[in-house]
Amino acid sequence: MHKELPLIIECRCNEIAMRGDNTALPYSPKEIIREAVLAWKAGASIFHWHGRDPQTGKPRNDVELYLEVIQGIREQTDLLIHPTLGYITQNQIEDRVRHILAVNDDPVLRVDMAPVDFGSLNVDFWNPITKQFNSYDQVYVNSRENLKAVLEVFKKHNVYVSSVCWDVGQMRTARCFQEMGLLPQNTLWEFVFTGEVMPSGAAPTIAGLQAFIAEVPKDNQWLVLCWNGDVMRVASWAIALGGHVAIGLGDHHYSRFGKPHHGELVEKIAQMAHTLNREVATPAQTREILQLPQRSQLPTRATALV
């Protein structure tokens, strides 16, 4: 299954994780840009991030925070830009997409893709020591009505969608939206596995990966990530089976490697790919694989490393 294709590596840099003692997890736009450049030089071709308060790290939807990051990444790299949707999940579609549409008509700053989670889920964290959930009422609400509204906006403005699925049922839901004509047939499927503290998602097992792969339409690309868990094992399977990989401090602290920055994490995936005899995709190759327009007059990794 696409074994001949170069490996696409996506960097997921901050999500909702808090920094702790590793300052490589970025909050401010300048910190996010710094990590993007490091990841790009190490082999990442897609960069995903969330807007955060520069001091506290709390989630923020401010368009200006996103625009500064987009501008900085475009000036220094040819990464595919993949911001999150805004954090508001109920009845506020405009707030979720405002930062993406703000640059949609700019041929340079326009984002390359936007993620859509295809369902709701419980997000209470499990404490394996106390054998209790830390809370019992936290729900990420993502109704099909909201999905329909977001996809209608992205279809109208010709925004490429990556399909984020936390279980096989969400993949089946996404395929229904493909049949409706709201989700394009050409999408990047992002399989979300979850670690021990987040049992609502798929377990990072080979059987779980095979269940996801069975739902992927012919000729579509897919990648794996592990939210609140270590992606390395499932990454090795994905690389061997022709998929792609996302990694970042936003998903897991990777403290077994010390206090890594994103370049170091991306480099570990790139080294794994080379060990398994698979090339790492450049951003230009990634655009070709995903059937996205090429972007001219952007820095390239080859020239940056000279």
N, C-alpha and C positions, 0 to 999 in steps of 0.2 A: 504494500500500500504506500505508494509514493516514496519508496526507499531511496530512490535516486535523487530526491530533492534535497537541497541544503537545509540545514536545521535553522529554523527561525527561533531566536531567543527574545523573549519579552522581559523587560525589567519592570517589576511592580514595586515601587519604591517606598510608599508610606501608608496606604490604606487608612485604617483607624488605629494602627499600632502606636503606642507611646514610646518615646525615645529611650527611656531608662538611662543606662550608662554608655550607650553607643551613639555618639553624636553623628554617625553616618546616616542615621534615620532622619530625613530632612523634614523641616516644617516650613521655613521661609522659601519664597521663590528662588533666591540666590542659592540656598542649600539644595533645593530640588534640581536646579540647573546643573550644579556641581556634580551631583550623583548621576544625572543623565549623561553628562560628558564622560564620566568614568565608565559607566556601563557600556556606552557606545564604543569607546576605544577597546573595550574587552571583548566585544562581539555581539552586543545587543543590537537589534534592529527595530524593536518596538519599545516605546516608553509609556508607562501608565502611572498616573499619580492622582492624588486627591488634594484639593485645596485645604490648607491648614492655617490656623492662626500662627503667625511667625514666632510669637512668644510662648503661648500655652500649648500649641499643638491641637487645639480643639477644631473640629470640622468647620470650614467656612466656604460659602458658595460665591464669594465676591468675584465678579467677572475680572476685576483688575488683577487679582492674584493669579488667575489662570492666564491672562494675557501676558503678564510679565514672564511667566515660565515659557509659554509658547514662543515669544519673541527671542528669549535667550537660547532655547534649543535650536530654533531655526538659524540663528546667527552662527552657532558653533558646530552643528551636526546635520546629518541628513536622516536622523531617526524618523520613524513613523510615529506621529504624535497621537496618543490614545488617552485622553483625559477621562475621568469618571463622569457619570452623571451627577447632578447636584444631590445633596443628601436628603432633601425633602421627598417623601415617598407617597404622600396622599394628596390628591386633588391639586397639585401644584406643578403641573407639567412644565409650564413656562419657566419656573425657577430651576427645574432640573436640566433644561437644555439651553438656557440663556447664554452661558459662556461658550458653548459650541457654535451657536448661531451667530454670535457676535463677530466671529472671524470667517464665517462661511463664504462670504463674497470676496475675501482677500485671497488672491492666488498663491501668496507666499505663506500666510499665517493659517490658512484653512487647515483644520485638523484632518488627520487621515482616517480615523475610525472612532466610533463611540460604542461603549459596551451596553448591552441590555441584559439584565437578569430575568430569566423567563419563569419567575414564580416567587411565591412567598415562602418563608421558612422561619422556624423558631431559632432565635440567636442567643439563648441563655447559655452561659459557659458552664461546663461541668468541672467540678473540683475532684480529681481522682483521689485526693488525700482524705477529704471529709466525706466523700461519697454523696455529695449533695450538689445540686445546681446552685450557682451563685445568685441566680434570680429565676423566677418561674413565669414571667409575663412579658418577656421581650420578643417581639415579633417584627420581622422585616416584611412589611406589607407591600406587595407588588401585584396588585390585582390584574386580571386580564383586561379590564377596562383601561387601566393605566398603561399596560403594555400596548394596547391598540392605539392609544393616543400618542405615545412616544414614537411608535413605529410610523404612524401617519406623518408626524412632523419630519422624521428622518427621511422618509420616502419623498416628501414634498421638496426637501432641501438637498436631496441626493447625498446623504451622509452614509458612508459604509458602516454597517453594524457588525460587531463581534457578538456572538451569541453565547452568553455566560450561563452555564447550566450546572446546578448543584446536585442534580440527580437525573436519572433516565427519564422520569416523568416530565421534567422541564424540557428535555430534548424533544420529547413527543409533542409538547405544547408548542415549542418553537417551529416544528415542522407543520403544525396546523396553521401557524401564521404565514409560513411559506406558501401553503396552499391558498390562503386568503389573498396572497399577492402583496402583503405588507412587509414581510421579511424576504429580502432577495434570495434567490437560489444560491448565490455565491456569498457565503458568510464564513467567518472563522469561528469554529466551535471551541469554546474554552471550557474544559472539563474542570470543575472545582472539587477537589478532594479536600477533606478536612482532618485535622489532627484530633487527638484524644479529647481536648477541651471543648471541641465543637462537634458533637455527634450528629448534628442535623444533616451534614453533608455526606457524600460518598466516602467510604473508607479507602485509603490509598493501597489497594490490593490489585493484583493482576486480574482477578475476576471482575472487580469493579471497573477497571479500565476496559476490559473486553466488552462489558455491558454497554459502556458509553460508545465504543467504536462501532458496535453493531447498529447503532442508530444514525450514524453519519451518512448523509447522502453521498452518492458517488461523486468523486472529484472535488469534494469539499475538504478543506484543511482543518486540522484540530491540534490543540495543544493542551498540556496538563499544567495545573498549578495546585498548590496545597495550602489552604488558608489555615493559619494557626497550626501548621505542621511542616515537617521537613519534606521537601519535594524530591530529594535526591534519588530515592529508590524508584519511584514512579517515573522520574525523568529518564532513568536508564532504560526502562521498558519502552517509553514513548520514542526515544531516539532509535532504538532497535526496530520498532514497528513502523517507523516512517512519520511519526507525529512531531510535534514541536513542544517547547518548554517555556514556562514563565517562572521567574524566581525573583525574590526581593525581600528586604527587611520589613516591608509592609505585611507580608504573610507570616514570617517566622524570624526569630532573632538570630538563628544560626550561631549561637554562642559557643558551640563546639569548635568553631573556627576562630575564636577570640572575639574581636570587635570588627568584623569585616565591613568594608564599604561595598557598594554595589558592583564596582569593577571586579572585585575579588570573587564575588558570588557568580557573576556572569562568566568569569574566566573558568571557574570550576565546571560549569555546564559545557563550555566550549572545549575544555580538555577532555571531558567525558565523551563528547561527540567525536573528537579526533581519535580517541582510544577505540571507539566503535566504528571507525572508518567512515565517518560522515562529515562532510564539510559544514561550516557555519555560514549562514546566509548573510550577505551584505544587505543594507536597507534597499538598495536598488533591486537585488534579487528577490527580496521579500515583496516588494511592490509587484514584481512580475508574477510571483507565485500566487499572490492574492488577487491578481488582475486589477491592480490599482494604478492610477496614472503615475508616471515617473515625474520627479520634481527636478528641474534644472537649477543650476547656479546655487546649489547648497554644498557645504563642505562635505568631503568624503573621508571615510576612515583611512584610506590609503594615504591621502595627502596629509592628514593630521598626524600620522605616525612617522612621516618622513623626518 
